[in-house]
């Protein structure tokens, strides 16, 4: 079983993703701290735009 550490890492990552998604789905006061604020300031969709550095 050479892939046992990789399998353990995959299981942990899937479990962590499930916990984060589940906590974002629940309504509560802590959701904004974990998932961020989802309210729009100007009534437009909030979009994060960034400029990538050119590759050399």
N, C-alpha and C positions, 0 to 999 in steps of 0.2 A: 504494500500500500504506500506508494511513493507520494500520492496526492492527498494524503490525510491532512497535512497542514493547510493546503489550499482549500480543501473541502470545509474545514473548520472556519476558515476566514470567510468563505462564501456564505455559510450558514449565519455567522455573526452579522455580516453586512445586510443580509436579507432580513434578519430579525430587527436590526436597528432601523432599516427603512420602513418596516411595518409599524414600528412604534412611532416614528416621526409622522407617517401618514395618518395613523390613527389619532394622534394627538392634534393634528391640524384639522381633522374632521369634526372633532368635538367642539361645541361652543363653550367658551369660558373666558375668563379674564387672562389666563396665561397664554392663550393662543397667539396674541399679538407679539409676545416676547419670543416665541419659538418660530412662528411662520412669517412674522413681519406684518406691517400694516397694509391692508388691501384696500384702503380708501383712496380715491383719486382726488387730487387737489383742484384741478381745473375742469373736472368732468370728463377728462379724456383718459384713455387707458394709460396706466403707468408703464413705461417701457424704459429699460436700462440700455443705454447706448454707450459704447466705448470704442475707442480707436485702438486697433491692434498695432503693436510695434512691427515695423517692417523686418522681415527676416534677412539675414545677411548671408 
